[in-house]
């Protein structure tokens, strides 16, 4: 039996009394299915949602998410731009990297740098995608939106051909090396799309052209992904404060001793070193420390886990994601009259979550030690 949410809460981030939303304590994009009414709608959907996206799609953790999330679990995508060389055409084509690092061809049409109509190349994974690409482009042309589509310039390893890429059912972008190439692409498609599509559809129907996606077998994928360490670290800190509120209580999470961490997570107080070495990346390292990749989790797990522990006079959180990504978060200095040790484990494929008691933790640690002695 579920417990109804209160009419109002004090949001653990902005500290305003507002109506609650059902916050995923661990981001749903990472498999989280534990929800609690601890955030207001503004913090949940607007102010903090980009942090969850940065962690799940544009980080080293995102690479594990793509690699270890089976196709049967839920659909995942790696953020950024990714390209595969299509051996059938020699083109660098835009792909989405999905579950188990599987490249999926996004429906697209390429035009040669010289603007030659004879060198218009349509690439889709199957005939259904071809039809959806046609419908999308026709809608853009008829509505006068083709020239207003978002333009991505570069990168150089995307190849010289300008193209229109259908990113989602009703969304897409233009990619080109220069703005002039993008304008030329728009002009050619507006004038010649129907003829180019009819010719390609005829070749597909006759068997002369195959579904191009079938030619992508064990490809080399060119990955272009932006990575902001501050956003990733803030997302990790957010997970810890969420677990603190969910397991220990919102009133405790609202303690003034955690206000500096709260401001950091909200992006209100980000501090970078005044001087950086030539190869050093600017990052606020006051609260979050990412541990080496071969670090063993503080509590053995093959999933995700968050451990809260008190070392007088500071409260810490240890976050383990996909077993191999480990972070220590300092929540703040606080005086507690008794020890605090909380462990919560989350499935990476939305198959539940649970609080781990001392006996379960001891059993796991003992099993790891026995395995190491064999």
C-alpha positions in Angstrom: 0.0 0.0 0.0 1.5 3.3 -1.1 1.6 6.3 1.2 -0.1 9.4 -0.3 2.2 12.4 -0.8 1.7 15.5 1.4 0.0 18.6 0.0 3.1 20.6 0.6 6.7 20.0 1.5 9.8 22.0 2.3 12.0 21.3 -0.7 15.4 20.0 0.4 17.1 22.2 -2.2 15.5 25.6 -2.5 13.9 25.3 1.0 10.6 26.7 -0.2 7.3 25.3 1.0 5.7 24.1 -2.2 3.7 21.2 -3.7 5.9 18.1 -4.0 6.9 16.0 -7.0 7.9 12.4 -7.0 11.6 12.6 -7.2 13.6 9.6 -8.2 16.2 9.3 -5.4 18.6 7.7 -7.9 18.0 9.1 -11.4 15.5 6.9 -13.4 17.9 7.1 -16.3 20.4 5.0 -14.3 17.7 2.5 -13.3 16.3 4.2 -10.2 12.8 3.3 -9.2 12.7 4.6 -5.7 10.6 7.8 -5.6 10.0 10.2 -2.7 8.2 13.5 -2.3 11.3 15.5 -1.3 11.6 18.1 -4.1 9.4 20.8 -5.5 8.5 20.8 -9.2 10.8 23.7 -10.1 13.9 22.1 -8.7 13.0 18.7 -10.0 12.2 19.5 -13.6 14.0 22.7 -14.3 16.9 23.4 -12.0 18.3 20.0 -11.4 17.2 17.8 -14.3 20.2 18.9 -16.4 22.5 17.3 -13.8 20.8 13.9 -14.1 21.2 14.2 -17.9 24.9 15.1 -17.7 25.6 12.1 -15.5 23.6 9.6 -17.6 24.6 10.8 -21.0 27.8 12.8 -20.9 30.2 11.3 -18.5 32.4 8.3 -17.9 29.5 6.8 -16.0 27.4 7.2 -19.2 29.9 4.9 -21.0 29.2 2.1 -18.5 25.4 2.8 -18.7 25.5 2.3 -22.5 27.7 -0.8 -22.2 25.9 -2.6 -19.3 22.2 -1.8 -19.9 20.7 -4.7 -21.8 18.3 -4.0 -24.7 15.5 -5.7 -22.8 15.7 -3.3 -19.8 15.0 0.2 -21.2 16.3 2.3 -24.1 19.4 4.3 -23.4 21.5 6.7 -25.5 24.9 8.2 -25.1 25.0 12.0 -25.4 27.0 13.7 -28.0 27.6 13.2 -31.7 28.8 9.8 -33.0 29.8 8.7 -36.5 30.4 5.4 -38.3 31.9 5.0 -41.7 29.4 3.2 -44.0 31.4 0.8 -46.2 28.6 0.7 -48.8 28.8 4.4 -49.5 32.1 5.5 -48.0 30.2 8.2 -46.0 30.6 9.1 -42.3 27.0 8.7 -41.0 25.4 10.0 -37.9 24.4 7.2 -35.5 22.9 6.9 -32.0 24.8 4.8 -29.6 22.3 2.7 -27.6 22.2 -0.3 -25.3 25.3 -2.5 -25.2 27.1 0.1 -27.4 25.0 -0.7 -30.4 25.1 1.9 -33.2 21.7 2.7 -34.8 21.5 4.6 -38.0 19.4 7.8 -37.7 17.4 8.5 -40.9 19.4 11.0 -42.9 20.1 12.4 -46.4 23.6 13.6 -47.5 24.5 16.0 -50.3 27.9 16.2 -51.9 30.0 19.3 -51.2 29.7 20.3 -54.9 25.9 20.3 -54.6 25.6 17.7 -57.3 22.0 16.3 -57.3 23.4 13.0 -58.6 25.3 12.7 -55.4 22.3 12.9 -53.0 22.5 9.9 -50.7 19.7 8.7 -48.5 20.6 6.5 -45.5 18.1 4.7 -43.3 18.2 1.5 -41.3 15.0 0.0 -43.0 12.1 0.9 -45.3 9.9 2.1 -42.4 12.6 4.6 -41.4 12.8 5.7 -45.0 9.1 6.5 -45.0 9.3 8.4 -41.7 12.2 10.4 -43.1 10.2 11.3 -46.2 7.2 12.4 -44.1 9.4 14.5 -41.8 11.2 16.3 -44.6 7.9 17.0 -46.4 6.4 18.5 -43.3 9.5 20.7 -42.8 9.3 21.9 -46.5 5.5 22.5 -46.5 5.7 24.4 -43.2 8.6 26.5 -44.3 10.7 25.2 -41.4 13.6 23.5 -43.4 15.8 26.6 -43.4 15.1 27.2 -39.7 16.3 23.8 -38.5 19.1 23.7 -36.0 22.6 23.6 -37.7 25.5 21.7 -36.2 28.8 22.8 -37.7 31.6 20.1 -37.8 33.4 18.3 -36.3 36.0 17.5 -39.0 35.6 13.8 -38.5 32.0 14.0 -39.5 33.1 14.1 -43.1 32.6 16.8 -45.8 29.0 15.9 -46.8 26.3 18.2 -45.5 23.2 16.3 -44.3 19.8 16.5 -42.7 19.4 14.0 -39.8 16.1 13.0 -38.3 16.9 12.8 -34.6 13.5 11.9 -33.3 10.0 11.5 -34.8 9.4 15.2 -35.0 12.9 16.6 -34.5 16.1 16.8 -36.5 19.1 18.9 -37.4 21.4 19.9 -40.2 25.1 19.0 -40.1 27.7 20.7 -42.3 31.3 22.0 -42.2 30.2 25.5 -43.0 27.1 27.6 -42.8 27.2 28.0 -46.6 27.1 24.2 -47.0 24.1 24.1 -44.8 22.3 26.7 -46.9 23.1 24.8 -50.1 21.8 21.6 -48.5 18.4 23.3 -47.7 18.2 24.7 -51.3 18.8 21.3 -52.9 16.3 19.5 -50.7 13.6 22.1 -51.2 13.9 21.9 -54.9 14.6 18.2 -55.4 13.6 16.1 -52.4 10.5 14.5 -54.0 12.6 13.4 -57.0 15.5 12.1 -54.9 13.1 10.2 -52.6 11.2 8.6 -55.4 14.4 7.4 -57.1 15.8 5.9 -53.9 12.4 4.3 -52.9 12.3 2.7 -56.4 15.8 1.3 -55.9 14.9 -0.1 -52.5 11.7 -1.7 -53.9 13.6 -3.4 -56.7 16.3 -4.7 -54.4 19.0 -2.6 -56.0 19.5 -0.7 -52.7 19.5 -2.5 -49.3 18.8 -1.2 -45.8 22.1 0.6 -45.2 22.0 -0.2 -41.5 22.7 -3.8 -42.3 26.2 -2.9 -43.5 27.2 -1.7 -40.0 28.8 -4.7 -38.5 31.4 -4.3 -35.7 32.1 -0.8 -36.8 34.7 1.7 -35.5 32.6 4.5 -33.9 33.9 8.0 -33.7 32.6 9.4 -30.4 32.3 13.2 -29.8 31.0 13.8 -26.2 31.2 17.0 -24.2 32.0 16.4 -20.5 31.5 18.9 -17.7 33.1 17.6 -14.4 31.2 20.1 -12.3 27.8 19.0 -13.6 28.7 15.3 -13.0 30.0 15.9 -9.5 26.9 18.0 -8.6 24.7 15.1 -9.9 26.6 12.7 -7.6 26.2 15.1 -4.6 22.4 15.3 -5.4 22.1 11.6 -5.2 23.7 11.6 -1.8 21.5 14.4 -0.4 18.4 12.6 -1.9 19.3 9.4 -0.1 19.9 11.3 3.1 16.4 12.8 2.9 14.7 9.5 1.9 16.4 7.3 4.5 17.1 9.6 7.4 14.5 12.3 6.8 13.9 15.5 5.0 14.1 17.5 8.2 17.6 16.2 8.8 18.6 16.9 5.2 17.4 20.5 5.7 20.0 21.1 8.5 22.0 24.3 8.0 25.2 22.3 8.1 24.4 21.1 4.6 23.6 24.5 3.1 27.0 24.9 1.4 26.4 21.6 -0.4 22.9 22.6 -1.3 24.1 25.8 -2.9 26.8 23.9 -4.8 24.3 21.4 -6.2 22.0 24.2 -7.3 24.9 25.9 -9.0 24.6 29.0 -6.9 28.2 28.6 -5.5 30.8 27.1 -7.8 34.4 27.8 -7.0 37.3 27.1 -9.3 41.0 27.4 -8.5 42.4 30.9 -9.3 45.4 29.3 -11.1 45.4 26.2 -13.2 48.2 24.2 -14.8 48.2 24.1 -18.6 46.7 20.6 -18.6 44.4 21.1 -15.6 40.6 21.2 -16.0 38.7 23.8 -13.9 36.5 21.9 -11.4 35.2 22.7 -7.9 36.6 19.8 -5.8 35.3 20.9 -2.4 32.6 18.3 -2.0 33.1 15.4 -4.4 36.1 13.2 -5.0 36.1 10.6 -7.8 38.2 7.6 -6.9 40.4 5.6 -9.2 38.6 3.2 -11.6 40.0 0.1 -9.9 38.7 1.1 -6.4 36.6 -1.5 -4.8 33.2 -0.4 -3.5 33.0 0.3 0.2 30.0 -2.1 0.3 30.3 -5.0 -2.3 27.7 -4.6 -5.0 27.2 -5.4 -8.6 24.6 -2.7 -8.9 24.4 0.9 -7.6 24.8 1.7 -3.9 24.9 4.8 -1.7 26.5 4.6 1.8 26.1 7.3 4.4 28.6 7.3 7.2 29.7 9.6 10.0 33.3 10.3 10.8 33.3 12.9 13.6 32.8 15.6 12.9 31.7 15.2 9.3 29.0 13.3 7.4 30.1 11.5 4.2 28.4 9.6 1.3 30.0 6.9 -0.8 28.4 6.4 -4.2 29.0 3.4 -6.3 27.6 3.2 -9.9 28.0 0.2 -12.1 30.4 -1.2 -9.5 33.4 0.5 -11.0 32.6 4.2 -10.6 33.1 5.3 -7.0 32.8 8.7 -5.5 33.1 10.2 -2.0 30.9 13.1 -1.1 31.4 15.3 2.0 28.0 16.6 3.0 29.3 18.9 5.7 30.5 19.2 9.3 27.9 18.3 11.8 27.8 17.1 15.5 25.8 13.9 16.0 25.1 12.3 19.3 25.2 8.8 17.8 26.8 7.0 14.8 25.1 7.0 11.4 25.6 4.3 8.9 23.1 3.8 6.1 23.4 1.7 2.9 20.8 1.7 0.1 21.2 -0.4 -3.1 19.6 0.3 -6.4 19.1 -2.0 -9.4 20.6 -0.6 -12.6 17.7 -2.0 -14.7 14.7 -0.8 -12.6 14.2 -4.0 -10.8 13.9 -2.6 -7.3 15.9 -1.1 -4.5 16.5 -2.0 -0.9 18.1 -0.9 2.4 20.9 -3.2 3.3 21.2 -4.2 7.0 24.4 -4.9 8.8 24.1 -8.7 8.5 23.8 -8.5 4.7 26.8 -6.1 4.5 28.9 -8.4 6.6 27.9 -11.4 4.5 29.0 -9.6 1.4 32.3 -8.4 2.8 33.1 -11.9 4.1 32.3 -13.4 0.7 34.7 -11.0 -1.0 37.5 -11.8 1.4 37.0 -15.6 1.0 37.1 -15.2 -2.8 40.3 -13.2 -2.5 41.9 -16.0 -0.4 41.1 -18.8 -2.9 
